Amino acid sequence: MRKSLKTSITLATTGALVLGGAAFGISSAQASTPQIHTVSSSSSKIPAPVASVPEVLGGSTAVKLDSGFTDALTALKLTPGVSGDATLADGSVSFPITAGSVTYWSPDGNYKPYVQGLLNHDDSGLTLKAGDTTVTLENFVVNPGSSKLYGDVLVNGKVAASNAYLFELWGGSLKPLQLEGDNAILTGTTVHVSEDAAGLLNKTFGTDAVKRGLLVGTATITAQIK
């Protein structure tokens, strides 16, 4: 299993968890029973977050595939599938969360980006197949703070790129954080093909039809917090 989330979190004077102002990691020194919690602060340039999840215990990132994306795949004669622990059913592809942490500020405030963290999805991915060629995009790392999704790219099982910038994440339609039982849920982020991914897919499949910004679908992140 690939471990790409290795950086320890640091505790800022505001009580917010900050790593380079954008992303978060996991430390072995964290509490054994993580939970979502409100952090207070009397005064600081960085406001206290609404909620902080120092260690995500599981869950999934699911993407409801847009009809425009699936129509484009059909036109290109590409067949979507999954690798590893991912699932594809009823027009949605889902990838288990294997590690991560998330901090959430109120979207009504002035602090941006208001969702920050890292979420790893090791040993699962999306496949695109045409004839004898199969491209696998896997081991996703979602960074909501930078609005980017990274992953490894394999062509017929051989690594073509590692930790490549694959998808843009647009949060304009993101809905407020929901808490349901043991889960924190964020839904509404749209997923779009990055320029790097478009170039790689076009080169591999001998086309120029894949464009940067192509809408893949709408994501729902379900993070298990206890």
KAQUI-V841313 format. One record per run of one state. SS is the DSSP state (H for helix, E for strand, C for the rest). FROM is the first residue (numbers start at 1). LEN is the number of residues. Records with the same first field share a line. If there is no record, write none. Layout:
SS = FROM-LEN  FROM-LEN
//
This chain:
C = 1-9  12-5  19-18  38-13  54-4  66-1  76-3  85-2  90-2  97-2  105-10  131-2  144-4  156-2  171-7  181-2  194-1  206-9  225-2
E = 10-2  17-2  37-1  51-3  58-8  79-6  87-3  92-5  99-6  115-16  133-11  148-8  158-13  178-3  183-11  215-10
H = 67-9  195-11
//
